[in-house]
Amino acid sequence: MQNKLPVLIILLVLVTGAGYFWLSPKEPEEINSLTLFGNVDIRKVDLGFRVGGKIVSVNFEEGDRVQPGQVVAKLEDTPYQDELNLALAQQQQATAYLAKLEAGNRPQEIAQAAALVRERQATVNNLDIEYRRLNNLLDSGAVAKQQFDNVDASLTEAKARLATAQEGLKLAREGFRQEDIDAGRADLQAAKARVASARTRLGDTSCPAPDTGIILTRVEEPGAIVGAGQTVLTLSLDTPVWIRAYVEEPDLGRVYPGMKAQILTDSRPDHPYSGQVGYISPEAEFTPKTVQTEKLRTRLVYQVRIIADNPDHGLRQGMPVTVKLLEDEQPSRSE
């Protein structure tokens, strides 16, 4: 009896183990996935001014969060305000000149031209009377030929001066030529364009944040003279955030745009980020130098970008991550 006791104990243990195995709840089968390793990429923007000048303020420090439209830095705007004031004055001058061209001459100027015509007409009439009188006396020898010639020349000159005055009166009544008016309108449009340009340059003395993000680098300080386009601050944008990874050529057919993904970090492996494949490079390349395994160095790979759907401060520039592409999420494809 004592010899059978150990055998019974062993059989009891085996039966108990088998029952636990069959009756215990089964873990769901793990979804098929393709594991990739990559690094976080975040878009950065080098902020600066479209015009040059002296910086008067830099409003944020490195690490500060900014919102879209917040002014992060400002230039001294006095030179650009003066430029705008000059352009406004030139616009007013062009406006007044065009109004003068379109209105034509003033009534007083027309009246003055008419009076000049009457004056020169009177001179012509007097000389014409004297010319006829001397012409009647010339045959009888009562006047000298020289005196008659002098009156004749004066009458010719007076008629020419009268014709000039008459043409001047016509011009005064008709006003300015249409070509002059068109030129005046063009000058006004050019003046308005200079005003708009000056306003734009004045506005460019402020540097607004293009989107939400964190100041990475503060390059320049107040008092510095910077040129147009020179970097003053570097901004790290909150979105988009993507993972740059590489897939080997044999696995390329398993990856497609829109494929769901899980992004795992070493610091929070139990809190994955969701994402999806946004870009697959059409060109193959050799494994990047960052992959130091001798077995992988000579393999051809394709770059893949996985866009994070819910990024936060846990995903930082250059951070190494593990990406699991969920193949069971692949939609059905027609033949």
C-alpha positions in Angstrom: 0.0 0.0 0.0 2.8 2.4 0.9 4.5 1.6 -2.5 1.3 2.7 -4.4 0.9 6.0 -2.5 3.6 8.0 -4.5 2.1 6.8 -7.8 -1.4 8.0 -6.8 0.0 11.3 -5.7 1.7 11.7 -9.1 -1.4 10.8 -11.0 -3.4 13.3 -8.9 -1.0 16.0 -9.8 -1.1 15.2 -13.5 -4.9 15.1 -13.5 -5.1 18.4 -11.6 -2.7 20.1 -14.0 -4.5 18.8 -17.1 -7.8 20.1 -15.7 -6.4 23.5 -15.0 -4.9 23.7 -18.5 -8.2 22.8 -20.2 -10.5 24.8 -17.9 -8.4 28.0 -17.5 -9.3 30.9 -19.8 -7.2 31.2 -22.9 -5.4 34.4 -23.8 -6.5 35.8 -27.2 -4.1 35.1 -30.0 -1.7 38.0 -30.6 -2.5 40.1 -33.7 0.0 39.5 -36.5 2.4 42.4 -36.6 5.6 43.6 -38.2 8.1 45.1 -35.8 10.2 48.0 -37.0 12.7 50.2 -35.1 13.0 53.9 -35.8 13.4 57.4 -34.5 11.0 60.3 -33.8 11.1 63.1 -36.3 9.5 66.5 -35.4 9.2 69.4 -37.7 11.3 72.5 -36.8 10.9 76.0 -38.0 13.6 78.6 -38.1 11.9 81.9 -37.3 13.2 85.2 -38.5 12.2 88.5 -40.1 11.5 89.2 -43.8 13.2 92.6 -43.3 16.5 93.6 -41.6 17.0 95.8 -38.6 17.8 95.9 -34.9 16.0 93.5 -32.5 14.2 95.3 -29.7 12.7 92.3 -27.9 12.7 88.5 -27.8 9.7 87.5 -25.9 10.3 83.8 -25.1 13.0 81.7 -23.6 14.1 78.2 -24.6 11.5 75.6 -23.6 8.6 78.1 -23.6 5.4 77.0 -25.3 3.9 79.4 -27.9 0.6 79.6 -29.6 -0.2 80.5 -33.2 0.1 84.2 -33.9 2.0 85.1 -30.7 4.8 87.6 -31.4 8.0 85.9 -30.5 10.4 88.7 -31.4 10.2 92.3 -32.7 12.4 94.7 -34.6 12.8 98.5 -34.2 10.1 99.8 -36.5 10.9 103.5 -36.7 12.6 103.4 -40.1 9.7 101.4 -41.5 7.1 103.8 -40.0 9.0 106.7 -41.6 8.9 104.8 -44.9 5.2 104.4 -44.6 4.6 108.0 -43.8 6.6 109.1 -46.9 4.5 106.7 -49.1 1.3 108.0 -47.7 2.3 111.6 -48.5 3.2 110.6 -52.0 -0.2 108.9 -52.4 -1.9 112.1 -51.2 0.1 114.1 -53.7 -0.8 111.7 -56.6 -4.5 111.8 -55.5 -4.6 115.6 -55.6 -2.8 115.8 -59.0 -5.2 113.3 -60.5 -8.2 115.3 -59.2 -6.7 118.4 -60.9 -6.4 116.6 -64.2 -9.9 115.2 -64.1 -11.5 118.5 -63.1 -9.7 120.5 -65.8 -8.9 124.2 -65.6 -10.7 126.5 -63.2 -13.3 129.0 -64.5 -11.0 131.9 -63.6 -8.2 130.4 -65.9 -10.7 130.1 -68.8 -11.9 133.7 -68.2 -8.3 134.9 -68.2 -7.6 133.1 -71.6 -10.8 134.6 -73.0 -9.7 138.1 -71.9 -6.4 137.6 -73.6 -8.1 136.7 -76.9 -10.3 139.9 -76.7 -7.2 142.0 -76.0 -5.3 140.7 -79.0 -8.4 140.9 -81.2 -8.6 144.6 -80.3 -5.0 145.1 -81.3 -5.6 143.4 -84.6 -8.7 145.6 -85.3 -6.7 148.8 -84.6 -3.8 147.8 -86.8 -6.2 146.7 -89.6 -7.9 150.1 -89.6 -4.5 151.9 -89.8 -3.3 149.5 -92.5 -6.3 150.4 -94.7 -5.8 154.1 -94.1 -2.1 154.1 -95.0 -2.8 151.8 -98.0 -5.2 154.5 -99.4 -2.6 157.3 -98.9 0.3 155.3 -100.3 -0.7 155.8 -103.9 -0.9 159.6 -103.5 2.5 159.7 -101.9 1.1 161.2 -98.7 2.9 158.5 -96.5 6.3 156.9 -96.8 6.6 153.3 -98.0 8.5 152.4 -94.9 5.7 153.6 -92.6 3.2 151.4 -94.5 5.5 148.4 -94.3 5.9 148.8 -90.5 2.1 148.8 -90.0 1.8 145.8 -92.3 4.4 143.8 -90.3 2.7 144.8 -87.0 -0.7 143.6 -88.3 0.8 140.3 -89.3 2.4 139.8 -85.9 -0.8 140.8 -84.1 -2.9 138.2 -86.1 -0.4 135.5 -85.2 -0.6 136.5 -81.5 -4.4 136.4 -81.7 -4.3 132.9 -83.2 -2.1 131.8 -80.3 -4.5 133.2 -77.7 -7.5 131.6 -79.4 -5.8 128.2 -79.3 -4.9 128.7 -75.7 -8.6 129.4 -74.9 -9.6 126.2 -76.6 -7.1 124.2 -74.6 -8.3 125.9 -71.4 -11.9 125.0 -72.2 -11.1 121.4 -73.2 -9.0 120.6 -70.1 -6.1 118.1 -69.9 -5.5 115.4 -72.5 -6.8 111.9 -71.8 -3.3 110.6 -71.9 -2.3 113.0 -69.1 -5.3 111.8 -67.0 -4.3 108.1 -67.7 -0.8 108.8 -66.6 -2.1 110.5 -63.4 -4.2 107.5 -62.6 -1.1 105.2 -63.1 0.9 107.4 -60.8 -1.8 107.1 -58.2 -1.8 103.3 -58.5 2.0 103.2 -58.1 1.7 105.4 -55.0 -0.9 103.0 -53.5 1.4 100.1 -54.2 4.2 101.8 -52.4 1.9 102.4 -49.4 0.9 98.7 -49.4 4.6 97.6 -49.6 5.5 100.0 -46.8 2.7 98.6 -44.6 3.9 95.1 -45.3 7.4 95.9 -44.4 6.2 97.6 -41.2 4.2 94.5 -40.3 7.3 92.3 -41.0 9.1 93.9 -38.0 7.0 91.5 -35.9 7.7 87.8 -36.0 4.7 85.7 -35.1 4.7 82.0 -34.3 3.2 80.0 -37.2 1.8 77.2 -35.1 1.8 75.7 -31.6 5.1 74.5 -30.4 8.1 74.8 -28.1 11.1 77.2 -28.5 14.1 75.0 -29.0 16.8 77.6 -29.6 17.1 81.3 -28.9 19.7 82.4 -31.4 19.8 86.2 -31.2 19.3 88.7 -28.4 17.8 92.3 -28.2 20.2 94.8 -29.7 21.5 92.5 -32.4 21.4 93.7 -36.0 20.0 90.9 -38.2 19.4 90.6 -41.9 16.3 89.5 -43.7 15.8 85.8 -43.3 18.4 85.4 -40.5 17.3 82.9 -37.8 16.4 84.4 -34.5 14.5 81.5 -32.8 14.0 77.8 -33.7 10.5 76.4 -33.0 9.6 72.7 -32.6 6.1 72.2 -33.8 3.7 70.0 -31.9 2.3 68.4 -35.0 2.9 66.5 -37.1 5.1 64.0 -35.3 6.2 60.9 -37.3 8.5 58.0 -36.9 11.3 57.4 -39.5 11.8 53.7 -39.8 13.1 51.3 -42.4 11.6 48.1 -43.7 13.5 45.4 -45.5 12.7 44.6 -49.1 11.2 41.1 -48.4 8.7 42.8 -46.0 7.8 45.7 -48.3 4.7 44.0 -49.6 3.3 43.8 -46.0 3.3 47.5 -45.6 0.8 50.0 -47.2 -0.3 53.6 -46.6 -2.9 53.9 -43.9 -1.8 50.7 -42.1 -2.4 51.0 -38.4 0.5 51.0 -36.1 1.5 51.1 -32.4 4.4 53.2 -31.3 6.3 52.1 -28.2 8.9 54.1 -26.2 11.4 52.7 -23.8 10.2 55.1 -21.1 6.5 54.2 -21.4 6.3 50.7 -22.9 2.9 50.1 -21.4 1.4 53.2 -23.0 1.7 52.8 -26.7 0.8 55.6 -29.1 -1.5 54.9 -32.1 -0.5 55.9 -35.6 -0.6 54.9 -39.2 1.7 54.6 -42.2 1.8 57.9 -44.0 4.6 57.5 -46.5 6.6 54.7 -48.1 9.7 55.6 -50.1 9.6 54.5 -53.7 13.4 54.2 -53.8 15.6 51.6 -52.0 18.6 52.5 -50.1 21.3 50.8 -48.1 20.8 50.4 -44.4 21.6 53.7 -42.7 24.8 54.1 -40.7 22.8 54.3 -37.5 22.2 50.5 -37.9 25.5 49.0 -36.9 24.7 45.3 -37.1 27.0 43.7 -39.6 24.2 41.4 -40.8 22.0 44.4 -41.8 24.6 46.8 -43.3 24.5 45.5 -46.8 20.7 45.0 -47.0 18.5 47.2 -49.1 15.7 48.9 -47.1 12.9 51.4 -47.8 12.1 54.4 -45.6 8.7 54.4 -44.0 7.1 57.3 -42.1 4.6 56.4 -39.4 2.5 59.4 -38.4 1.5 59.6 -34.7 -2.2 60.2 -34.2 -2.0 61.3 -30.5 1.4 62.8 -29.9 2.3 64.5 -26.7 5.5 65.5 -24.9 6.5 61.8 -24.5 7.6 61.7 -28.2 10.7 63.9 -28.6 13.0 64.6 -31.4 15.4 61.8 -32.2 14.0 59.4 -29.6 14.4 55.7 -30.5 11.0 53.9 -30.6 9.6 50.5 -31.6 6.8 50.3 -34.1 4.4 47.5 -34.5 2.5 47.5 -37.8 -0.8 45.7 -37.3 -1.2 43.5 -40.4 -4.7 42.3 -39.4 -5.9 45.8 -40.0 -5.2 45.6 -43.7 -8.3 46.2 -45.8 -9.3 43.6 -48.4 -7.9 44.3 -51.8 -9.7 43.5 -55.1 -8.0 41.4 -57.7 
